[in-house]
Amino acid sequence: MWRRRSWRFYFGFPPFGFYWHGLKPFPSKEEYISMLQEYRDALEEELKEVEKDIEEIKKSI
């Protein structure tokens, strides 16, 4: 939907700069590595669960 704010038209979204005010800056390298390791651990845990499900299904066939 078109909206008019003073001199410009836009599609209901605020200007690009609006999203970046007050947001946390990018994480440091150490924080990013820690986040990736946590994500990897979660994926490995989920992969183990999927492998168990596959084995159970194979046994039931």
BELQUIWO-V557115 format. One record per backbone hydrogen bond with DSSP energy under -1.0 kcal/mol. CO is the residue of the C=O (numbers start at 1). NH is the residue of the N-H. Records with the same first field share a line. If there is no record, write none. Layout:
CO: NH / NH
This chain:
3: 10
5: 8
8: 5
10: 3
15: 18
16: 19
28: 32
29: 33
30: 34
31: 35
32: 36
33: 37
34: 38
35: 39
36: 40
37: 41
38: 42
39: 43
40: 44
41: 45
42: 46
43: 47
44: 48
45: 49
46: 50
47: 51
48: 52
49: 53
50: 54
51: 55
52: 56
53: 57
54: 58
55: 59
56: 60
